[in-house]
Amino acid sequence: MTLPFKPAPDETVVKIEYCGVNFVDTYFRKGLYPIGSLPAVFGTIVALPTDQNVLNDPNYQVRNFAISSKVAINSLRSHSNYVAKAHRFVYLVPSSVSTLEAAAGLVQSLTAVGFMDEAYTVKKGDTLLIHTAAGGLGLLLTQYAKHIDNGADYVILYKNENTVQRVLEITNGEGVDAIFDGVGKDTFDADFEMIKRKGTMVSLGNASGPVPPFPPLKIVQKNVKLLRPSVSNYTYTPSESLHYGNRIFDLISRGVLKLHIHKVYPFTAQGAQLAQRDLTGGVSTGKLVLDVSRAS
């Protein structure tokens, strides 16, 4: 087939079917992160690498890519009809996972599993606080932590309840082992009141704005560990991306991670704008997706 561009010899070319919409998109739009395009798509392979070094690489061969293979891509600059990327960004999707699920689940599932496996390794018996469980990532963090439905032991309606008071009440004043905070500025100071001594705070988002500068002495009060990880640094090498790709699609296939898709939007300027407005306007829960076949 004729492509609209010439890929590099080490790149796999994918024809896009669906694009995921993620809250991180808003950080790019606001200039908080220095990049000008959006991540996470699903499609089928239309061209394979020609670089012999890539073709002979065991990390490439184990993926078993072929023309028309169903794949998902975690990459910036990918809201388009075709994307060309190195193989470590391309995840083979099993037949047990639908095309829509693959687009909806890739980035947020990688984030949930990577952060709960590595940023703070969740263990049986841990007490966790997740800000907030309404969005796609929060739901998956909750599911992965519990390995049951969308369930949590306690749900705190932060608009109607005093979150710090309720958490300390639930934990008998001790606080929680770990906090996964996607809200940012509005919840950061309160996290220090709710975290247990020697607990771990994982700052993973800025829904209310970025966390302002703070003195390092703030973490001394309880010997708190504070991390601000990125999923790209947990899936950086070909072997890491292969591990996490296999892991998340196995969890989705087995129903451990259940993807709640709020709405599928047309792949138009109006559709993308509406998706972004719904994402930031508090009217959506779960995942938003753009359908590239609906481009008019």
N, C-alpha and C positions, 0 to 999 in steps of 0.2 A: 504494500500500500504506500501511497505518497503521504509523507508527513509534512506538517507546516513548518518544520525546522529540522536541522541536522543534529542528531544527538551525538554526544561524545562516545568514543569507542567503549567506554566502561559503563555506559548507562543503559538501564532498562526503560523502555517507553511504555506508558500505560494510558489507555483511552479511558477517560473519567466518566463515571456514571452518577456518583453521588459525592457531595462535599459536606463534611461535618462543619457545624458552626460551634465555636467554642468561646468561652468567656475571655480566654487569652486574646482573641481577636480584638476585643475592645482596648486592650493595653497597647496593641500595635496602632490602632486608630488614634489613640490619645497621645502617642509618642512616648509612652512610658518605656516600651521596648523598641530599640532602634531597628525596625524592619518594616517594609511597606507592603506585605502581602500575608495571606492567611493559610493555615495548615489543615491537613487531614482529609483524605479523599479515598474513594473506592473506585476500582475499575478493572479492566482486563488488559493483559499484556498484549501489545501489538508489535513489539520489536525487542529483541534480546541483545545483550552486549556482543560486540565483535572482538573486543580485546582478549587475546589468548591468555594473558595472565589472569584475567578475571574468570574466564571459562575453566581454567585449570585450578582455580582456588577452591579448596574443600569447603570453605564457608559459603561459596556461591553454589557449588554442586549440590550440597545437602538441601538446598531450597527447592530443587526440582522445578525451576521455572520453565514454562513452555508458552508458546503463543496461545492466547486465549485463557491462560491461567487467571483465576480470580484472585486479586490481590488488593491490599489496602496500603496506603502510603502515608507515612508521618513526615511531612515536609512542609516548609514554607514555600511560598510562590506556587501553590498547587490548586487554587480555585480557577481552573481553566479546563479546556477540552482535552488536552494532552499534557502529560507530565513526564519528564525524563530524569531519572535519579539513579544514583549508585545503589547496588543491591541491598546495602545495610538499611536503607530507608524503606524497603519494600517487603511487605509481610504477606506470605501465602495464606489464603483464607480457605478453611476446610469446607467441604460441601454441606456440612451440618449447620453452617452459619450463613444466613441470608445476606444478599448484597447490601440491603439497607442496614442490617445489624452491623456489618463490617464497617461501614462508613460512620455509623452512629457510635460505635463502641471503641474504636481504636485508640484515640488519644487519651480519652478519659479512663479507659481500662488500663492502659499502660501506666498512666499517672497513679491511679489508685493502687495497683498491685506493686509497682516499683517503689512508691513512697512507703507502703506498709510492709514491704519486704526489706527495704534498705534504710530509708530515712529514720524510721522507727519500726523495728521488727515486732509486729503485734503478736502477742502470746496469749494462750488460754488463760483466762482469769484477769486480763488487763481491764482497766476502766479507761475508756476513751471519750473525748469530747470532739465532735465534728461540727464545725461551722461551715456551711449549713447543709442539711440533708435534703433540701428541696431541689437543688440543681442536679444535672446529670452526674457530675463528679461526686457530689456529696452522697447521692444514692448509691453509687458504686463503692465508695469508701465504706459506707454502712454495711452494704451487702457482703463485701469481702471480709470485713471485720467479724461479722456475725455468721457468715455462710448460711444465712436463712433469709428468704424473701426480701422485703424492704424493712425488716423489723429492727427495732432498737429497744433496749430495756426501758429507756426514758426518753420522751420527746419534750423539749422545752420550747414553748412558743415565745421567742425572744421579744416580740412586740407587746406581749401581754404579761410577761413574767420577768422577774429579776433573775437573769441568768446566773450571775455569781452566787446569789443566795440559794438558788435551787441546786446548783452543782455541789456546793458545800453541804447543803442539807442531805442530798443523796449520798454523798461520800463521807458522811459523819465528820465533816470539817477537814478531811485529809487532802482532798483534791484528787485529780485524775492523773493517771500514769503518763498520758500523752494527749496533746491537743493537735488536731489537724485543722488549720485555720485558713479558709479561703476568702475571708471577709477583709482582713487587713487592718486598716487604720482604726476603724470603729471598735474592734474587739481586742486589739493587741494588748493594751494596758490591763484589761480585765483578765486576760489569759494568765498573767502572773499571779493573780489572786486565786485562780482555779487550778493551777498546776500543782502537783505533789512535789515535795522535796525530792530532788534528783530526777524530776520528770523531764519529758522531752516535748518541746514545742516545734511543730513543723508548720512554718509559714508557707502556704502554697498558692496564695492568691491575693488580689487587691480589689475585691468587688466594691469596697467602700472607699478606695484610694490606697496608695502605698503607705506602708508603715513609715512614720517620720524617723529621723535620726534619734538615737537614744544612747546613753552611756553604757559601756560594757558592764559597769558595776551593777546594772539592773538584774543581770542573771546570777549575780553572786548570792543574792538573798536566799535562794533555795538550791543553789548549785544546778541551775537549769541548763539543759542542752537546748540550743536553738539552731534550727536548720532552715535554710531557704533553698531547697533543691530544685533542679529542673529534670524533667523526664528524659531529655536528650542526653544528659550525662549518665543516666542509668542504662540507656540503649545505644551507647556511643560506638562500641565495637560491633563487627558483624556477629560475633558469638553472643554478645549481650542482646542484640536486637532479635536474634533467632530464639534465644531462651525466652524472652518476655513475649514475643509474638506467639510462640507455641503455648505459653502459659495462659495468656489471656483468652485465646480462642478455645482452649480446652475448658476454661471456666465458663465461657459463654455457652459452649456446646452442652455442658452439663447442667446449665441453669443456675450455677452459683452466682454468676453475674447476670442480672436480668435488665435488659435495656428498655427504658421507658422513653419512647419517642413522642415528643410533644406535638410536632408538626413538620411536614415536608413542604418546602417552599420552592417556587420555580427559580431556575437559575437565570434570573434577570436582575437588572439594577434595582427594580422595585421589590422583587422578592428578597434580595440580599439586604436591602434597607429595612424591610419589615422584620426580617429575622433578627437583625441587630437591635431594632427597637423593642421587639418582644423579649429579647435576651436581657436587656438592661432595664426594662420597664416593670419587672416583677410580675409579668402575666404568664410566664412559662414555667413548667417544671420538666425535668428530664432533658432530653436531647433535641436539638433543632438540626435539620438537614436540608441541604439544597439538592434538588433533582436536576441534573445537567440535561436530561432529555426534555425537560420543560424549559426551554430557553426562549420562549416567546409567549 
